Amino acid sequence: MKAKQFDEKFDAGEVDVTDNLNLAALKRPNQSQRRVNVDFPVWMIESLDKEASRLGVTRQSIIKVWLAERLEGVHNR
């Protein structure tokens, strides 16, 4: 289906245009992942685990969020 036809269906109020999309091919820009290994001191891991438990998230999640916040702060200077 051409983009023009898709737009016409959408503009006509067709409720579900997702049947015309290949959702398996979707990719989020800048969201590919690569595994890295980082060594932390035991005290830091214990602190991360305690805070992650308090927030109800995983250690990995809290590390990602905190790093993202820090990097955003650096880039917004």
VMD Tcl script that builds the backbone (N, CA, C; Angstrom):
set m [mol new atoms 231]
animate dup $m
set s [atomselect $m all]
$s set {name element resname resid chain x y z} {
  {N N MET 1 A 0.846 -1.169 0.000}
  {CA C MET 1 A 0.000 0.000 0.000}
  {C C MET 1 A 0.895 1.237 0.000}
  {N N LYS 2 A 0.558 2.171 -0.823}
  {CA C LYS 2 A 1.301 3.429 -0.904}
  {C C LYS 2 A 0.930 4.318 0.275}
  {N N ALA 3 A 1.835 5.205 0.633}
  {CA C ALA 3 A 1.624 6.112 1.762}
  {C C ALA 3 A 0.378 6.971 1.549}
  {N N LYS 4 A 0.141 7.382 0.316}
  {CA C LYS 4 A -1.030 8.218 0.025}
  {C C LYS 4 A -2.326 7.469 0.341}
  {N N GLN 5 A -2.384 6.186 -0.046}
  {CA C GLN 5 A -3.574 5.376 0.235}
  {C C GLN 5 A -3.748 5.186 1.745}
  {N N PHE 6 A -2.648 4.955 2.424}
  {CA C PHE 6 A -2.690 4.797 3.877}
  {C C PHE 6 A -3.223 6.071 4.530}
  {N N ASP 7 A -2.701 7.215 4.115}
  {CA C ASP 7 A -3.150 8.506 4.657}
  {C C ASP 7 A -4.629 8.740 4.396}
  {N N GLU 8 A -5.089 8.367 3.208}
  {CA C GLU 8 A -6.508 8.545 2.873}
  {C C GLU 8 A -7.394 7.705 3.792}
  {N N LYS 9 A -6.992 6.456 4.042}
  {CA C LYS 9 A -7.763 5.608 4.954}
  {C C LYS 9 A -7.792 6.210 6.353}
  {N N PHE 10 A -6.639 6.668 6.799}
  {CA C PHE 10 A -6.555 7.260 8.133}
  {C C PHE 10 A -7.418 8.513 8.214}
  {N N ASP 11 A -7.281 9.388 7.223}
  {CA C ASP 11 A -8.052 10.638 7.208}
  {C C ASP 11 A -9.556 10.388 7.101}
  {N N ALA 12 A -9.935 9.271 6.487}
  {CA C ALA 12 A -11.352 8.923 6.352}
  {C C ALA 12 A -11.917 8.378 7.652}
  {N N GLY 13 A -11.051 8.225 8.654}
  {CA C GLY 13 A -11.525 7.778 9.956}
  {C C GLY 13 A -11.562 6.278 10.116}
  {N N GLU 14 A -10.893 5.563 9.219}
  {CA C GLU 14 A -10.841 4.114 9.378}
  {C C GLU 14 A -10.201 3.818 10.736}
  {N N VAL 15 A -10.899 3.093 11.557}
  {CA C VAL 15 A -10.510 2.897 12.949}
  {C C VAL 15 A -9.183 2.163 13.078}
  {N N ASP 16 A -9.017 1.058 12.371}
  {CA C ASP 16 A -7.814 0.254 12.549}
  {C C ASP 16 A -7.048 0.161 11.250}
  {N N VAL 17 A -6.006 0.975 11.141}
  {CA C VAL 17 A -5.159 0.924 9.953}
  {C C VAL 17 A -3.937 0.045 10.188}
  {N N THR 18 A -3.818 -0.549 11.371}
  {CA C THR 18 A -2.640 -1.359 11.680}
  {C C THR 18 A -2.576 -2.640 10.849}
  {N N ASP 19 A -3.699 -3.081 10.298}
  {CA C ASP 19 A -3.667 -4.263 9.425}
  {C C ASP 19 A -2.806 -4.009 8.194}
  {N N ASN 20 A -2.605 -2.751 7.871}
  {CA C ASN 20 A -1.826 -2.388 6.694}
  {C C ASN 20 A -0.352 -2.140 7.022}
  {N N LEU 21 A 0.040 -2.394 8.247}
  {CA C LEU 21 A 1.414 -2.164 8.667}
  {C C LEU 21 A 2.140 -3.483 8.909}
  {N N ASN 22 A 3.415 -3.488 8.642}
  {CA C ASN 22 A 4.250 -4.645 8.965}
  {C C ASN 22 A 4.892 -4.357 10.322}
  {N N LEU 23 A 4.213 -4.736 11.391}
  {CA C LEU 23 A 4.678 -4.413 12.740}
  {C C LEU 23 A 5.944 -5.178 13.110}
  {N N ALA 24 A 6.220 -6.282 12.449}
  {CA C ALA 24 A 7.436 -7.047 12.739}
  {C C ALA 24 A 8.683 -6.299 12.299}
  {N N ALA 25 A 8.533 -5.381 11.373}
  {CA C ALA 25 A 9.683 -4.657 10.842}
  {C C ALA 25 A 9.940 -3.339 11.572}
  {N N LEU 26 A 9.125 -3.022 12.563}
  {CA C LEU 26 A 9.291 -1.751 13.265}
  {C C LEU 26 A 10.581 -1.723 14.070}
  {N N LYS 27 A 11.243 -0.583 14.049}
  {CA C LYS 27 A 12.442 -0.380 14.854}
  {C C LYS 27 A 12.401 1.024 15.416}
  {N N ARG 28 A 12.811 1.144 16.670}
  {CA C ARG 28 A 12.860 2.464 17.289}
  {C C ARG 28 A 14.243 3.058 17.037}
  {N N PRO 29 A 14.301 4.286 16.547}
  {CA C PRO 29 A 15.606 4.893 16.272}
  {C C PRO 29 A 16.440 5.021 17.546}
  {N N ASN 30 A 17.702 4.766 17.432}
  {CA C ASN 30 A 18.667 4.874 18.534}
  {C C ASN 30 A 18.323 3.993 19.727}
  {N N GLN 31 A 17.622 2.888 19.503}
  {CA C GLN 31 A 17.236 2.019 20.600}
  {C C GLN 31 A 17.835 0.614 20.495}
  {N N SER 32 A 18.741 0.411 19.540}
  {CA C SER 32 A 19.375 -0.901 19.486}
  {C C SER 32 A 20.237 -1.062 20.737}
  {N N GLN 33 A 20.440 -2.294 21.128}
  {CA C GLN 33 A 21.152 -2.533 22.374}
  {C C GLN 33 A 22.416 -3.322 22.133}
  {N N ARG 34 A 23.373 -3.099 23.022}
  {CA C ARG 34 A 24.615 -3.857 23.035}
  {C C ARG 34 A 24.944 -4.187 24.477}
  {N N ARG 35 A 25.309 -5.413 24.714}
  {CA C ARG 35 A 25.628 -5.860 26.076}
  {C C ARG 35 A 27.023 -5.384 26.452}
  {N N VAL 36 A 27.152 -4.860 27.673}
  {CA C VAL 36 A 28.445 -4.465 28.224}
  {C C VAL 36 A 28.583 -5.063 29.618}
  {N N ASN 37 A 29.781 -5.305 30.010}
  {CA C ASN 37 A 30.052 -5.805 31.359}
  {C C ASN 37 A 30.733 -4.698 32.144}
  {N N VAL 38 A 30.242 -4.454 33.338}
  {CA C VAL 38 A 30.815 -3.428 34.205}
  {C C VAL 38 A 31.012 -4.050 35.575}
  {N N ASP 39 A 32.193 -3.860 36.127}
  {CA C ASP 39 A 32.474 -4.354 37.471}
  {C C ASP 39 A 32.211 -3.244 38.481}
  {N N PHE 40 A 31.422 -3.553 39.510}
  {CA C PHE 40 A 31.111 -2.609 40.576}
  {C C PHE 40 A 31.642 -3.156 41.890}
  {N N PRO 41 A 32.042 -2.271 42.797}
  {CA C PRO 41 A 32.395 -2.738 44.140}
  {C C PRO 41 A 31.156 -3.307 44.834}
  {N N VAL 42 A 31.370 -4.233 45.751}
  {CA C VAL 42 A 30.267 -4.906 46.452}
  {C C VAL 42 A 29.347 -3.896 47.124}
  {N N TRP 43 A 29.902 -2.870 47.766}
  {CA C TRP 43 A 29.062 -1.896 48.472}
  {C C TRP 43 A 28.110 -1.201 47.506}
  {N N MET 44 A 28.578 -0.969 46.260}
  {CA C MET 44 A 27.754 -0.283 45.276}
  {C C MET 44 A 26.611 -1.192 44.820}
  {N N ILE 45 A 26.905 -2.459 44.601}
  {CA C ILE 45 A 25.873 -3.411 44.210}
  {C C ILE 45 A 24.820 -3.532 45.302}
  {N N GLU 46 A 25.277 -3.599 46.547}
  {CA C GLU 46 A 24.325 -3.684 47.664}
  {C C GLU 46 A 23.442 -2.445 47.731}
  {N N SER 47 A 24.030 -1.284 47.523}
  {CA C SER 47 A 23.247 -0.038 47.528}
  {C C SER 47 A 22.264 -0.001 46.363}
  {N N LEU 48 A 22.724 -0.439 45.186}
  {CA C LEU 48 A 21.834 -0.488 44.020}
  {C C LEU 48 A 20.668 -1.437 44.265}
  {N N ASP 49 A 20.969 -2.607 44.811}
  {CA C ASP 49 A 19.922 -3.592 45.082}
  {C C ASP 49 A 18.921 -3.070 46.104}
  {N N LYS 50 A 19.407 -2.387 47.118}
  {CA C LYS 50 A 18.519 -1.841 48.148}
  {C C LYS 50 A 17.581 -0.790 47.547}
  {N N GLU 51 A 18.150 0.107 46.749}
  {CA C GLU 51 A 17.325 1.152 46.132}
  {C C GLU 51 A 16.373 0.563 45.099}
  {N N ALA 52 A 16.847 -0.400 44.318}
  {CA C ALA 52 A 15.985 -1.045 43.323}
  {C C ALA 52 A 14.820 -1.752 44.010}
  {N N SER 53 A 15.098 -2.425 45.115}
  {CA C SER 53 A 14.049 -3.110 45.865}
  {C C SER 53 A 13.035 -2.116 46.419}
  {N N ARG 54 A 13.536 -1.010 46.918}
  {CA C ARG 54 A 12.649 0.018 47.469}
  {C C ARG 54 A 11.706 0.562 46.391}
  {N N LEU 55 A 12.232 0.711 45.182}
  {CA C LEU 55 A 11.431 1.244 44.074}
  {C C LEU 55 A 10.640 0.165 43.340}
  {N N GLY 56 A 10.943 -1.108 43.630}
  {CA C GLY 56 A 10.229 -2.207 42.970}
  {C C GLY 56 A 10.654 -2.423 41.542}
  {N N VAL 57 A 11.934 -2.176 41.257}
  {CA C VAL 57 A 12.460 -2.389 39.910}
  {C C VAL 57 A 13.699 -3.274 40.002}
  {N N THR 58 A 14.240 -3.648 38.860}
  {CA C THR 58 A 15.449 -4.467 38.852}
  {C C THR 58 A 16.689 -3.585 38.960}
  {N N ARG 59 A 17.786 -4.219 39.323}
  {CA C ARG 59 A 19.067 -3.508 39.383}
  {C C ARG 59 A 19.387 -2.912 38.013}
  {N N GLN 60 A 19.202 -3.696 36.975}
  {CA C GLN 60 A 19.499 -3.226 35.622}
  {C C GLN 60 A 18.669 -1.991 35.270}
  {N N SER 61 A 17.407 -2.001 35.646}
  {CA C SER 61 A 16.529 -0.866 35.350}
  {C C SER 61 A 17.008 0.409 36.023}
  {N N ILE 62 A 17.369 0.289 37.283}
  {CA C ILE 62 A 17.783 1.497 38.004}
  {C C ILE 62 A 19.104 2.029 37.453}
  {N N ILE 63 A 20.008 1.137 37.070}
  {CA C ILE 63 A 21.271 1.577 36.473}
  {C C ILE 63 A 20.999 2.308 35.159}
  {N N LYS 64 A 20.135 1.744 34.310}
  {CA C LYS 64 A 19.813 2.380 33.030}
  {C C LYS 64 A 19.186 3.755 33.229}
  {N N VAL 65 A 18.229 3.846 34.141}
  {CA C VAL 65 A 17.542 5.115 34.369}
  {C C VAL 65 A 18.520 6.166 34.887}
  {N N TRP 66 A 19.324 5.793 35.883}
  {CA C TRP 66 A 20.263 6.754 36.455}
  {C C TRP 66 A 21.305 7.197 35.437}
  {N N LEU 67 A 21.818 6.269 34.630}
  {CA C LEU 67 A 22.780 6.656 33.606}
  {C C LEU 67 A 22.139 7.567 32.559}
  {N N ALA 68 A 20.917 7.240 32.148}
  {CA C ALA 68 A 20.216 8.066 31.164}
  {C C ALA 68 A 19.994 9.473 31.698}
  {N N GLU 69 A 19.589 9.582 32.961}
  {CA C GLU 69 A 19.380 10.903 33.567}
  {C C GLU 69 A 20.676 11.698 33.587}
  {N N ARG 70 A 21.746 11.049 33.956}
  {CA C ARG 70 A 23.045 11.727 34.025}
  {C C ARG 70 A 23.497 12.174 32.636}
  {N N LEU 71 A 23.356 11.296 31.643}
  {CA C LEU 71 A 23.774 11.638 30.290}
  {C C LEU 71 A 22.931 12.756 29.690}
  {N N GLU 72 A 21.627 12.748 29.975}
  {CA C GLU 72 A 20.775 13.837 29.514}
  {C C GLU 72 A 21.208 15.164 30.119}
  {N N GLY 73 A 21.586 15.130 31.393}
  {CA C GLY 73 A 22.062 16.341 32.061}
  {C C GLY 73 A 23.341 16.867 31.433}
  {N N VAL 74 A 24.224 15.959 31.055}
  {CA C VAL 74 A 25.495 16.347 30.435}
  {C C VAL 74 A 25.247 16.960 29.072}
  {N N HIS 75 A 24.331 16.370 28.297}
  {CA C HIS 75 A 24.057 16.840 26.948}
  {C C HIS 75 A 23.227 18.120 26.927}
  {N N ASN 76 A 22.570 18.456 28.016}
  {CA C ASN 76 A 21.719 19.646 28.058}
  {C C ASN 76 A 22.421 20.854 28.654}
  {N N ARG 77 A 23.700 20.756 28.834}
  {CA C ARG 77 A 24.436 21.916 29.386}
  {C C ARG 77 A 24.654 22.967 28.366}
}
mol reanalyze $m
mol bondsrecalc $m
mol representation Tube
mol addrep $m
